[in-house]
Amino acid sequence: MPLDEWKDRRVHTDNESVTRTAEIVRQTLYQRKYSIIAVVALMLTGSAVMLVQPLFFKMLFDTAIPEKNAELIWWLLAGMVATPLLAIGISYFQGHLRVRIGASVALALRKAVLNHLLHVRLDALDKIPKGDIVYRITRDGGKIGEMYIAQELLPVFSSSIVLAGALVMMFLLNVELAAVFCLALPATYLITRYLTRYSKEMDRRTHAQVKAGESFLYEVVNAFRTIRMFTGEDNAKSRWAGHMDRFAWLKMRGDALHDIMLTFPNEVINGVVLGVLLGFGAFQAMDGDVTIGSLVAIMAYAPRAYAALRSVLTTYTGTRLIDISVQSLNELFELPVEAGSGEVHEITADDKPPDIEFSGVHFKYERGYEVKDLSFTVKGGEFVGIVGPSGGGKTTIIDLLTRMQEPASGRISIDGTDILNVQLESLRSRVAVVPQDVFIWNASFADNIAYPETEYEMEEVERVVRASALHEFIQKQPDGYETVAGEDGTALSGGEKQRLAMARAFMRSSSDILVLDEATSALDALAEEKIRTAVEQARTGRTTIVIAHRLSTIRHADRILVIDEGRLVESGTPRELVDGGGIFARMYEAQALDFE
């Protein structure tokens, strides 16, 4: 499907995806509504407990001490000690619930993003560093759920209750003193709002630097062998130090500095207001307009109210800053997905191996490699080899056949059905591919070979392993088939990886198309001969396409296609092409092969 046509089909979806992150958060919070209700109830209880304590101060100074009521003094002192302990207990339980709610939001976001990325077009994914993707899924998802929701958004309910309750109690105790305290509120809000703009920009830059640093570190971890082989240790150290230096500078400016700027002015305002409040209250107490107990209670409510205000403003600031993480995830949600299906939902394989036809296919990568007006047919059950100079478009044929890429124009069909009208799962389940670059999971050999199946018969696994000339190697491993292959098969040679990939392809008994892409390039002559024999056996009932540089792999092919600069330039049996004196003949002479 042409990219422009795809974009036209995606216009409405892109507009919807802008709010995808927010929608997932909303849905998850709704699913946790009873937990949220419990959190709010605990917050109300805890806030009420904390608002009661200053009243004990008032009763102590206005009643118990003047009346010399020792019993009341003891009860009030007990209440002063018990209320914070009770508040701590309530805070623990509501904190536990908050963490669970925040974690569920983070989990939902991480699941949704990965689920989306599993269906995103590969050309779009290739433009984003892998470390960047990992950072967004883990860190940005955590910032939204585990930090913002759990640590800022939900606590704002408690802070709002405390702020409102403290102000109400202060006005009930003394209107004038409460009014003096309220002078600090708008000033604190305006300062926070102004400094948040600066803070957001610094956080954006820090966020970008952290992503860049983690992406580089991800590359380094995957390139340890290359770094050492080319003695690039100093280069890696220098580049990493540069990332860390830039991060440290931004951390100072973006975190330490902006925290000071947000905290210091407000603390100054708070200190001044409390000083004025105490001084004004002292004169009122001397004039008899306020009791000592009321003044002490108001002075106890003031820090609570101000702390609650700070919490509310922190949530306001966090809401502005969390936009960076929300947008970061939205950018992943906006990546284009593969077109799933067309008019025909699936192709059901019959007993006859399928025909494959490329008709006038054009395709071009951004980097320039392309397929130009490519047309050929592979008959059902035929074994066709594809050769040609590097960069000529051979591997692109596999990507187009499996719809990893989609042609700009032209038609690719299986048994006469355009593959654009086939569900991806149905299409790809029919094609068993042995790629050039084999990915090995950090799992047992048996699990790697049976992938993606989790339930399988070991007899079948052993059968395909023997066919791939890998059985002897696995038998020598400490735990045999249960031996863990290591991350990306680091303990395996290139040939062993290729043979494992071959076994994986042979496990797909439902696949009636077998495609090998340079699948024997890392094998020695003896192993290659075993694989060639295995391919001969596996091709029964299948249409087989083998892309090869080493012509020995395809010397028994029914027909060979020669691709050069994205075009089919030669086609015929091996002997016909050798006699033709073209590109294939020159390759044959260079490799000194015998096709007799």
C-alpha positions in Angstrom: 0.0 0.0 0.0 1.4 3.4 -0.9 2.4 5.5 2.1 0.4 8.5 1.0 -2.7 6.3 0.8 -2.0 4.8 4.2 -1.7 8.4 5.7 -5.1 9.3 4.2 -6.6 6.3 5.9 -5.0 7.2 9.3 -6.1 10.9 9.5 -8.9 10.3 12.0 -6.9 7.8 14.0 -4.0 10.2 14.5 -6.3 12.8 16.0 -7.7 10.2 18.4 -4.2 9.0 19.4 -3.3 12.3 20.8 -5.4 11.5 23.9 -4.6 7.8 23.9 -2.4 8.0 27.0 -5.0 10.1 28.9 -7.7 7.7 27.9 -5.8 4.7 29.3 -5.2 6.6 32.5 -8.8 7.4 32.8 -10.0 3.9 32.1 -7.5 2.4 34.6 -8.5 4.9 37.3 -12.2 4.0 36.7 -11.4 0.3 37.1 -9.8 1.2 40.4 -12.7 3.4 41.5 -13.4 1.5 44.7 -9.7 1.7 45.7 -9.8 5.5 45.0 -13.0 5.8 47.1 -11.2 4.0 49.9 -8.2 6.3 49.6 -10.4 9.4 49.7 -12.2 8.0 52.7 -8.9 7.4 54.5 -7.7 10.8 53.5 -10.8 12.4 55.0 -10.3 10.5 58.2 -6.6 11.3 58.4 -7.2 15.0 57.6 -9.9 15.2 60.3 -7.5 13.7 62.8 -4.8 16.2 62.0 -7.3 19.1 62.1 -8.4 18.1 65.6 -4.9 18.3 67.2 -4.7 22.2 67.3 -8.0 22.3 69.1 -6.3 20.4 71.9 -3.8 23.2 72.1 -6.6 25.7 72.5 -8.3 23.7 75.2 -5.0 23.3 77.0 -4.2 27.0 77.2 -7.7 28.4 77.5 -9.3 25.8 79.8 -7.1 23.2 81.4 -4.3 25.4 82.5 -6.4 28.3 83.8 -8.7 25.9 85.6 -5.7 23.8 86.9 -7.5 20.7 85.7 -4.8 18.1 85.8 -7.0 15.3 84.5 -8.0 17.3 81.5 -4.3 18.2 80.9 -3.4 14.5 80.9 -6.2 13.7 78.5 -5.3 16.5 76.2 -1.6 15.5 76.2 -2.7 11.9 75.4 -4.8 13.3 72.5 -1.8 15.3 71.2 0.4 12.2 71.2 -2.3 9.9 69.8 -3.5 12.0 66.9 -0.3 12.0 64.9 0.2 8.3 65.6 -3.3 7.6 64.4 -2.7 9.8 61.4 0.5 7.9 60.6 -1.4 4.6 60.6 -4.1 6.0 58.3 -1.4 7.5 56.1 0.3 4.1 55.8 -2.9 2.3 54.5 -3.9 5.0 52.1 -0.3 5.3 50.9 -0.4 1.5 50.2 -3.5 1.9 48.2 -2.1 4.9 46.3 1.0 3.0 45.3 -1.2 0.1 44.0 -3.3 2.5 42.0 -0.3 4.3 40.6 1.4 1.0 39.7 -1.8 -0.2 37.9 -1.7 2.9 35.8 1.9 2.4 34.9 1.3 -1.2 34.2 -1.6 -0.4 31.9 0.4 2.2 30.0 3.4 -0.1 29.6 1.2 -2.9 28.3 -0.7 -0.7 25.9 2.5 0.8 24.5 4.2 -2.5 23.9 1.0 -4.0 22.5 0.8 -1.1 20.0 4.5 -1.3 19.1 4.2 -5.0 18.3 2.0 -4.0 15.4 3.8 -0.8 14.3 5.4 -0.8 10.8 9.0 -1.7 10.9 10.1 1.3 8.8 8.6 3.6 11.5 10.3 1.7 14.4 13.7 1.7 12.7 13.7 5.5 13.0 13.6 5.4 16.8 16.6 4.3 18.9 15.8 1.1 20.8 17.1 2.6 24.0 14.7 5.5 23.5 11.8 3.1 23.1 12.7 1.2 26.3 13.1 4.5 28.2 9.6 5.7 27.1 7.9 2.4 28.1 9.6 2.0 31.4 10.5 5.5 32.7 7.7 7.6 31.2 5.1 5.1 32.1 6.5 5.0 35.6 6.5 8.8 35.9 2.8 9.0 35.0 1.6 6.2 37.1 4.0 5.5 39.9 5.1 9.1 40.5 2.5 11.5 39.3 -0.7 9.6 40.0 0.5 7.9 43.2 2.7 10.6 44.7 1.0 13.8 43.5 -2.4 13.6 42.0 -4.1 11.3 44.6 -2.5 13.1 47.6 -3.9 16.4 46.3 -7.3 15.3 47.6 -5.9 15.0 51.1 -4.0 18.3 50.8 -7.1 20.1 49.5 -9.1 18.8 52.5 -6.4 19.9 55.0 -6.1 23.3 53.3 -9.9 23.9 53.3 -10.3 22.5 56.8 -7.4 24.5 58.3 -8.7 27.7 56.7 -12.2 27.1 58.0 -10.9 26.4 61.5 -8.7 29.5 61.4 -11.7 31.7 60.4 -13.8 30.2 63.1 -11.1 31.0 65.7 -10.3 34.5 64.5 -11.4 36.1 61.2 -8.7 38.8 61.2 -5.8 36.5 61.8 -7.1 34.1 59.2 -7.3 37.0 56.7 -3.7 37.9 57.4 -2.6 34.4 56.7 -4.6 34.3 53.4 -2.4 37.2 52.1 0.3 34.6 51.4 -1.9 32.3 49.2 -2.1 34.4 46.0 1.5 35.4 46.1 2.6 31.8 46.5 0.4 30.7 43.6 1.7 33.4 41.3 5.3 32.7 42.0 4.8 28.9 41.5 3.0 29.5 38.2 5.7 31.8 36.9 8.6 29.5 37.8 6.8 26.5 36.5 7.3 27.7 32.9 11.1 27.8 33.4 11.0 24.5 35.2 9.1 22.8 32.4 11.7 23.8 29.8 14.5 22.6 32.0 12.7 19.3 32.6 12.2 18.8 28.9 15.9 19.3 28.2 16.8 16.9 31.1 14.3 14.4 29.9 15.8 14.5 26.3 19.3 14.1 27.7 18.5 11.1 29.8 16.9 9.4 26.8 19.9 10.1 24.7 22.2 8.8 27.4 20.3 5.6 27.9 20.0 5.1 24.2 23.8 5.4 23.9 24.3 3.0 26.9 22.0 0.5 25.3 24.2 0.6 22.1 27.4 0.2 24.1 26.1 -2.8 26.0 25.2 -4.5 22.7 28.5 -3.5 21.1 31.1 -4.7 23.7 32.6 -7.2 21.3 32.9 -4.6 18.5 34.3 -1.9 20.9 37.0 -4.3 22.0 37.8 -5.6 18.6 38.4 -2.0 17.3 39.9 -0.8 20.5 37.1 1.7 20.9 37.1 1.8 24.7 38.4 5.4 24.8 35.8 6.5 22.3 33.0 4.9 24.4 34.4 6.4 27.6 34.6 9.9 26.1 31.1 9.8 24.6 29.6 8.5 27.9 31.4 11.1 29.9 30.0 13.8 27.6 26.5 12.5 28.2 27.1 12.4 31.9 28.5 15.9 32.0 25.6 17.4 30.0 23.2 15.5 32.3 24.9 16.8 35.4 24.7 20.4 34.2 21.1 20.0 33.3 20.4 18.3 36.6 21.8 21.2 38.5 19.9 23.7 36.4 16.7 21.6 36.0 16.3 19.9 39.4 18.4 21.5 42.1 18.1 25.1 40.8 14.5 25.0 40.0 13.7 23.3 43.4 15.5 26.2 45.1 13.6 28.7 43.0 10.3 27.1 43.8 11.0 26.6 47.5 13.0 29.6 48.7 10.6 32.4 47.6 7.6 30.6 49.0 9.3 29.8 52.3 10.3 33.4 52.6 6.7 34.4 52.1 5.6 31.8 54.6 8.1 33.0 57.2 7.2 36.6 56.8 3.4 35.8 57.0 3.9 33.7 60.1 5.9 36.4 61.7 3.3 39.0 60.9 0.6 36.6 62.1 2.3 36.0 65.4 3.0 39.7 65.9 -0.5 40.7 65.0 -1.9 38.0 67.2 0.3 39.0 70.1 -1.2 42.5 70.1 -4.7 41.1 69.8 -4.0 38.8 72.7 -2.9 41.8 74.8 -6.1 43.7 73.8 -8.2 40.6 74.7 -9.4 40.1 71.1 -8.0 36.6 71.0 -7.2 34.0 73.6 -3.8 32.5 74.0 -5.3 29.1 73.2 -6.8 30.4 69.9 -3.6 32.1 68.9 -1.6 28.9 69.6 -4.2 26.9 67.6 -4.1 29.3 64.7 -0.2 29.2 64.7 -0.5 25.3 64.6 -3.1 25.4 61.7 -1.0 27.9 59.7 1.9 25.5 58.9 -0.5 22.7 58.1 -2.4 24.9 55.7 0.7 26.2 54.1 2.1 22.6 53.7 -1.2 21.6 52.1 -1.0 24.6 49.8 2.5 23.6 48.8 1.3 20.1 48.0 -1.6 21.4 45.8 0.9 23.7 44.0 3.3 20.8 43.6 0.5 18.8 41.9 -0.2 21.8 39.7 3.5 22.0 38.7 3.6 18.2 38.3 0.6 18.3 36.0 2.4 20.8 33.7 5.6 18.8 33.8 4.0 15.4 33.2 2.9 16.7 29.8 6.4 15.8 28.6 6.0 12.1 29.5 2.4 12.1 28.2 3.5 13.5 24.8 6.4 11.1 24.7 4.0 8.1 25.0 1.6 9.7 22.6 4.3 9.8 20.0 4.7 6.1 20.2 0.9 5.6 20.0 0.9 7.7 16.9 3.4 5.5 15.0 1.7 3.9 12.0 0.5 0.3 12.4 0.6 -2.4 9.8 -2.6 -2.8 7.8 -4.1 -5.9 9.4 -6.4 -7.3 6.7 -8.3 -6.6 3.6 -11.3 -8.2 1.8 -10.1 -11.7 2.3 -9.5 -12.6 6.0 -7.3 -15.6 5.5 -5.9 -18.0 3.0 -6.4 -21.7 3.9 -3.6 -23.9 2.7 -4.6 -26.9 0.6 -2.7 -30.0 -0.3 -1.0 -28.2 -3.2 2.1 -26.0 -2.6 1.1 -22.4 -3.5 2.1 -20.3 -6.5 3.8 -17.0 -5.7 3.7 -14.1 -8.2 5.3 -10.7 -8.2 3.8 -8.4 -10.8 5.3 -5.0 -11.6 6.3 -4.4 -8.0 8.0 -1.1 -7.1 9.5 -0.4 -3.6 12.0 2.2 -2.3 13.6 2.6 1.1 14.4 6.1 2.4 18.1 5.1 2.2 17.8 4.5 -1.5 17.7 0.7 -2.0 14.7 -0.2 -4.2 12.9 -2.7 -6.3 11.9 -1.6 -9.8 9.2 -3.2 -11.8 10.0 -6.6 -10.4 8.0 -9.4 -12.0 8.4 -13.2 -11.6 6.5 -16.3 -10.7 7.4 -19.2 -8.5 5.3 -22.3 -9.2 3.9 -24.4 -6.4 6.4 -26.9 -5.1 9.2 -25.3 -7.0 12.7 -24.7 -5.5 13.9 -21.3 -6.7 17.2 -19.7 -5.9 17.7 -15.9 -5.9 21.1 -14.5 -6.4 22.7 -11.2 -7.4 25.1 -8.4 -6.3 24.8 -7.1 -2.8 22.3 -4.3 -2.4 20.3 -5.5 -5.4 17.0 -6.0 -3.5 17.1 -9.8 -2.8 16.2 -9.5 0.9 13.6 -6.9 0.1 11.7 -9.6 -1.7 11.3 -11.5 1.6 10.1 -8.3 3.4 7.6 -7.7 0.6 6.3 -11.3 0.6 5.8 -11.3 4.4 4.5 -7.7 4.3 7.2 -6.4 6.6 7.3 -3.7 3.9 4.5 -2.8 1.5 5.1 -2.0 -2.2 4.6 1.5 -3.6 2.9 -0.2 -6.6 2.4 -3.5 -8.2 0.9 -6.7 -6.9 2.1 -9.7 -4.9 -0.1 -12.8 -4.8 -0.3 -16.3 -3.4 -2.4 -18.7 -5.5 -3.9 -15.6 -7.2 -4.9 -13.8 -4.0 -3.4 -10.4 -3.4 -1.5 -10.6 -0.1 -2.7 -7.1 0.8 -6.2 -8.7 1.1 -4.9 -11.3 3.6 -4.8 -11.1 7.4 -1.2 -10.7 8.5 -1.3 -13.6 10.9 -2.7 -15.9 8.2 -0.1 -14.8 5.7 2.9 -15.0 7.9 1.8 -18.4 9.4 2.2 -19.8 5.9 5.8 -18.5 5.4 8.7 -20.1 7.4 11.7 -17.8 7.1 15.3 -18.4 8.0 16.7 -14.9 8.1 20.3 -13.5 7.8 20.2 -12.0 11.3 18.9 -14.6 13.7 17.4 -13.5 17.0 17.9 -15.9 19.9 15.8 -15.5 23.1 17.3 -15.8 26.5 15.6 -19.1 26.9 16.3 -22.9 26.5 17.2 -24.3 23.1 13.9 -26.2 23.0 11.9 -23.1 23.7 13.9 -21.1 21.1 13.3 -23.8 18.4 9.6 -24.2 19.2 9.0 -20.4 19.4 6.4 -19.0 19.5 4.7 -22.2 20.8 4.9 -22.8 24.5 3.5 -26.3 24.4 5.3 -28.7 22.1 6.5 -32.3 21.8 10.2 -32.8 22.5 10.2 -35.6 19.8 9.3 -33.0 17.2 11.9 -30.6 18.5 14.6 -33.2 18.3 13.5 -34.3 14.8 13.9 -30.8 13.3 17.2 -30.3 15.3 18.6 -33.4 13.7 17.5 -32.2 10.3 19.4 -29.0 11.0 22.6 -30.7 12.0 22.4 -29.2 15.5 21.6 -32.2 17.6 25.2 -33.1 18.4 26.0 -29.6 19.5 23.0 -29.4 21.9 23.7 -32.8 23.3 27.1 -31.6 24.5 25.5 -28.7 26.4 25.2 -29.0 30.3 21.5 -29.4 30.3 20.9 -30.5 26.7 17.8 -29.1 25.2 17.0 -27.2 28.4 20.3 -25.3 28.3 19.7 -21.5 28.2 21.0 -20.1 25.0 21.9 -16.7 26.5 20.8 -13.2 25.6 20.6 -13.1 21.8 22.6 -16.4 21.8 25.8 -14.8 22.8 27.3 -18.2 23.5 26.5 -19.5 20.0 28.6 -19.1 16.8 27.1 -17.7 13.7 26.7 -21.1 12.2 25.0 -22.5 15.3 22.6 -19.6 15.2 21.7 -20.3 11.6 21.1 -24.0 12.3 18.9 -23.1 15.2 16.9 -20.7 12.9 16.7 -23.5 10.4 15.2 -25.8 13.0 12.8 -23.1 14.1 11.6 -22.8 10.5 11.2 -26.6 10.1 9.0 -26.6 13.3 6.4 -24.6 11.4 4.7 -27.6 9.9 1.7 -25.5 8.8 3.9 -23.3 6.6 3.8 -24.3 2.9 6.3 -21.6 1.9 10.0 -22.0 3.0 12.3 -19.0 2.5 16.0 -19.0 3.3 17.9 -15.7 3.3 21.7 -16.4 3.3 20.9 -19.2 5.7 24.2 -21.0 5.2 26.6 -18.1 5.0 28.2 -18.9 8.4 28.4 -22.7 7.9 31.4 -24.8 7.0 31.2 -27.0 3.9 30.2 -30.1 5.9 27.4 -28.4 7.8 26.2 -26.7 4.6 25.9 -30.0 2.9 23.8 -31.3 5.8 21.6 -28.3 5.6 21.2 -28.6 1.8 20.1 -32.2 2.3 17.6 -31.0 5.0 16.2 -28.4 2.7 15.7 -31.0 0.0 13.7 -33.1 2.5 11.8 -30.1 3.9 10.8 -28.7 0.5 8.4 -31.6 -0.1 5.0 -30.1 -0.1 6.4 -26.6 0.1 7.3 -23.8 -2.3 10.9 -23.0 -1.6 12.9 -19.8 -2.1 16.5 -19.6 -1.2 18.5 -16.4 -1.4 22.2 -17.1 -1.5 25.6 -15.7 -2.2 27.2 -19.1 -2.1 25.9 -20.8 -5.2 26.6 -24.2 -3.8 23.5 -23.8 -1.7 21.3 -23.6 -4.8 23.1 -25.8 -7.2 20.1 -28.2 -7.2 17.5 -25.5 -7.6 14.8 -26.0 -10.2 15.3 -22.4 -11.4 17.4 -19.4 -10.5 16.5 -15.7 -10.6 19.2 -13.1 -10.8 18.3 -9.7 -9.3 20.4 -6.7 -9.9 19.5 -3.1 -8.9 16.0 -4.2 -8.1 15.3 -5.8 -11.4 15.0 -9.4 -12.6 17.9 -9.6 -15.2 18.3 -13.4 -15.6 16.1 -16.4 -15.1 16.7 -20.1 -15.9 18.1 -23.4 -14.7 21.7 -23.2 -13.3 23.1 -24.8 -16.4 21.2 -22.4 -18.7 22.5 -19.4 -16.8 26.1 -20.7 -16.8 25.9 -21.1 -20.5 24.3 -17.7 -20.9 27.5 -15.9 -19.9 25.7 -13.2 -17.7 26.0 -12.2 -14.1 25.3 -15.7 -12.8 28.0 -17.1 -15.1 30.6 -14.7 -13.7 29.5 -15.6 -10.1 29.8 -19.3 -11.0 33.3 -18.8 -12.4 34.4 -16.8 -9.3 33.3 -19.6 -7.0 34.5 -22.4 -9.2 31.5 -24.6 -8.9 30.3 -27.6 -10.7 26.6 -27.9 -11.5 26.8 -31.2 -13.1 
